[in-house]
Amino acid sequence: MRYLTPSILTAVTAWMWHYNRTDADSRLVFPFLDVLLPGVASDPQKMAEVSLQLAVGITVIAWGLAALGHVREVRARRALAAMESGDAD
């Protein structure tokens, strides 16, 4: 379950990248991006690029946090097993 959210975000990011490349009439962008970055409000292509960069950044952070959580869990299990067996450092 730890990797479910990063997997979904990866799929959404890939779909956003594909959609923005293939559809000539519309762009898929994050909501309220024009409020956060007024400089890109008039350029739909730039809004799509910034949205994709934001999606990639969120996805990378999600994968990093999932991997970090996995490593912490494995280390905690090993420490608990070592304490139970009496081989604590």
JONORGI-V205428 format. One record per helix or strand of 3 or more residues. SS is the DSSP state (hx for helix, st for strand). FROM is the first residue (numbers start at 0). TO is the last residue. If there is no record, write none. Layout:
# JONORGI-V205428
SS&FROM&TO, SS&FROM&TO
This chain:
# JONORGI-V205428
hx&3&21, hx&32&35, hx&37&39, hx&43&84
